[in-house]
Amino acid sequence: MMVSQNVVSEDDIILNGILSDKDIPGEPLFRAYVEAKVYDKEGHIIQYHRQPMKSLTQYFLALMTIPLLATYQSSSSTQANPIFTNITGIPSQMSTGIAIYIYWNASIQVGSGTQSFSPTLNSLAAPIANGTGGGELQYGTLSVGYTSTSFFVNVIVTNLSGSTINVTEIGLFGTIAWYNISTTYTFLLSYDTFSSPISIPNNALATFQVTITFSG
């Protein structure tokens, strides 16, 4: 089994200068990781990699204003809060009569490219398509779960392309939808490049997981 070491230790996580490893009295501790496991066709782990997530976009930060800064509106309001709509570009009003329920769906996409991080990124450099052709990975079961302190998203991919595929980037996406409204909006919530490529041989599978943890 090949194990890739963390680029930064668990005690030295700083995300965009906003999230710090230093304990602040009365403040929650925020940690985030990306993780990859590669299995051969016999089911044995042949590569394991875990590193701190470091690149949260402005769309993630806008989302987090809802629970952290109470930017949500009351059930009687039909107007979204400007701090959220100004960043996402979502219309401030989706209904003229009643409040509409909003839904979030998370997903993970991996890619074979690299790019410099910017808070306004909304796509991977070279996303790997879903399929079994050359350079493609078959995206399978997506799992979204949470505990009292953590939120995690996990996806299984299978390589049936005929050759090894190297994964160098990963993105956590969020899709916003409304009850009885067909329009949806998808945003890149985090973007990270792996410190070393995740090599998925032909006929092998891999799991990719993003974990976000609050504790305090």
C-alpha positions in Angstrom: 0.0 0.0 0.0 1.3 3.5 -0.9 0.5 6.2 1.7 0.9 9.9 0.8 1.9 12.0 3.8 -0.1 15.1 4.7 1.5 18.2 3.3 0.6 20.1 6.5 0.1 18.5 9.9 -3.3 18.5 11.6 -2.0 21.1 14.0 -1.1 23.6 11.2 -4.2 24.1 9.2 -4.9 27.6 7.9 -7.4 28.2 5.2 -7.1 31.4 3.2 -6.0 33.3 6.3 -9.5 32.9 7.7 -9.5 29.6 9.4 -6.7 28.9 11.9 -5.4 26.1 13.9 -5.0 28.4 16.9 -7.6 28.0 19.6 -9.5 31.2 20.3 -11.4 31.3 23.6 -15.2 31.1 22.9 -14.7 30.5 19.2 -15.4 27.2 17.4 -12.5 25.2 15.9 -12.8 24.6 12.1 -11.0 21.8 10.4 -11.5 20.4 6.8 -9.8 17.6 4.9 -9.8 15.9 1.5 -9.2 12.2 1.5 -8.6 9.5 -1.2 -8.4 5.7 -1.1 -7.6 3.6 -4.2 -8.5 -0.1 -4.3 -7.3 -2.7 -6.8 -9.7 -5.1 -8.5 -9.3 -7.5 -5.6 -10.4 -4.8 -3.1 -7.1 -4.2 -1.5 -6.1 -0.6 -0.7 -3.1 0.4 -2.9 -3.0 4.1 -2.1 -4.2 6.3 0.7 -4.0 10.1 0.9 -5.3 12.7 3.3 -4.5 16.4 3.4 -6.0 19.5 4.8 -8.5 21.4 2.6 -7.2 24.9 2.1 -9.2 26.5 -0.6 -12.8 27.5 0.3 -14.4 29.7 -2.3 -16.6 32.8 -1.7 -19.7 30.6 -2.4 -18.9 28.4 0.6 -18.3 31.5 2.8 -21.6 33.0 1.6 -23.3 29.7 2.6 -21.7 29.7 6.0 -23.1 33.2 6.7 -26.5 31.6 7.1 -25.8 29.6 10.3 -22.9 31.7 11.6 -24.1 35.3 11.0 -27.8 34.5 11.0 -28.4 35.9 7.4 -31.4 33.7 7.0 -34.9 35.3 6.8 -38.0 34.5 8.7 -40.6 32.2 7.2 -42.9 35.1 6.4 -40.3 36.8 4.2 -40.0 36.4 0.4 -36.7 38.3 0.2 -33.3 36.7 0.5 -30.5 38.4 2.4 -28.3 40.6 0.2 -25.0 39.3 1.7 -26.0 35.9 0.2 -27.5 37.0 -3.1 -24.7 39.5 -3.9 -22.1 36.8 -3.9 -24.1 34.0 -5.5 -26.0 36.0 -8.1 -29.2 34.2 -7.0 -32.4 36.4 -7.4 -33.4 38.0 -4.0 -37.0 37.1 -4.6 -38.3 33.8 -6.0 -41.9 34.3 -5.1 -44.3 37.2 -4.8 -46.6 35.6 -2.4 -45.2 33.1 -0.1 -41.9 31.9 1.3 -40.3 29.1 -0.7 -38.3 26.2 0.8 -34.7 26.0 -0.3 -32.8 22.8 -0.8 -29.1 22.1 -0.9 -27.4 19.1 -2.6 -23.7 18.4 -2.4 -21.4 16.6 -4.9 -17.8 15.9 -5.6 -16.0 16.1 -8.9 -12.3 15.2 -9.6 -10.1 16.4 -12.4 -6.8 15.9 -14.1 -5.6 19.5 -14.2 -4.3 22.2 -11.9 -5.0 25.9 -11.6 -4.2 28.8 -9.2 -6.8 29.2 -6.5 -9.2 32.2 -6.5 -12.2 32.7 -4.3 -14.3 33.2 -7.4 -13.4 29.8 -9.0 -16.5 27.9 -10.1 -15.0 24.9 -12.0 -12.1 22.5 -12.0 -9.2 23.1 -14.5 -9.8 19.8 -16.3 -12.9 17.9 -14.9 -12.9 14.2 -15.5 -16.2 13.3 -17.2 -18.5 10.5 -16.0 -18.2 7.5 -18.3 -16.1 4.5 -19.4 -14.3 6.0 -22.3 -10.7 7.2 -22.5 -9.8 9.5 -19.7 -13.2 9.1 -18.0 -14.2 7.8 -14.6 -17.5 6.2 -13.8 -19.0 8.2 -10.9 -21.0 5.9 -8.6 -22.7 6.2 -5.2 -22.6 9.6 -3.5 -22.9 9.6 0.3 -23.7 12.7 2.3 -23.7 12.5 6.1 -23.2 14.4 9.3 -22.6 14.1 13.0 -23.0 16.6 15.7 -19.7 18.2 14.8 -18.9 17.0 11.2 -20.3 17.1 7.7 -18.9 14.8 5.1 -19.4 14.0 1.4 -18.1 10.8 -0.2 -18.1 9.6 -3.8 -17.0 6.3 -5.3 -15.4 6.3 -8.8 -14.5 3.3 -11.0 -11.9 3.3 -13.8 -13.1 1.3 -16.8 -11.2 3.5 -19.3 -8.5 0.9 -20.2 -5.6 2.8 -18.8 -4.5 4.5 -15.5 -6.0 7.8 -14.7 -4.2 10.3 -12.5 -6.4 12.6 -10.4 -4.8 15.9 -9.4 -7.6 18.1 -8.3 -10.9 17.9 -6.4 -13.9 20.1 -5.9 -16.8 20.1 -3.6 -19.9 21.5 -5.3 -23.3 22.6 -3.9 -26.5 22.9 -5.9 -29.4 25.1 -4.7 -32.9 24.2 -5.7 -36.4 25.5 -4.6 -39.6 23.7 -4.0 -41.8 23.9 -7.1 -39.2 25.9 -9.1 -37.2 24.3 -11.8 -34.2 26.7 -11.8 -31.2 25.4 -10.0 -27.8 27.0 -9.3 -24.5 25.1 -8.8 -21.4 26.5 -7.1 -17.9 25.3 -6.5 -17.6 25.4 -2.7 -14.0 24.3 -2.4 -11.1 23.6 -4.7 -7.9 21.7 -3.9 -5.0 20.2 -5.8 -3.5 17.0 -4.4 0.1 17.2 -3.2 0.7 14.0 -5.2 -1.5 12.5 -7.9 -4.1 9.9 -7.0 -3.3 7.1 -9.5 -6.3 4.9 -10.3 -5.3 1.8 -12.4 -7.7 0.4 -15.0 -10.4 -1.8 -13.3 -9.7 -0.2 -10.0 -11.9 2.0 -7.9 -11.4 5.0 -5.6 -13.3 6.8 -2.9 -12.9 10.6 -2.4 -14.2 12.3 0.7 -14.4 15.8 1.9 -14.8 16.2 5.7 -15.6 19.5 7.4 -15.5 19.5 11.2 -16.6 22.1 13.8 -15.7 21.7 17.4 -15.3 24.0 20.3 
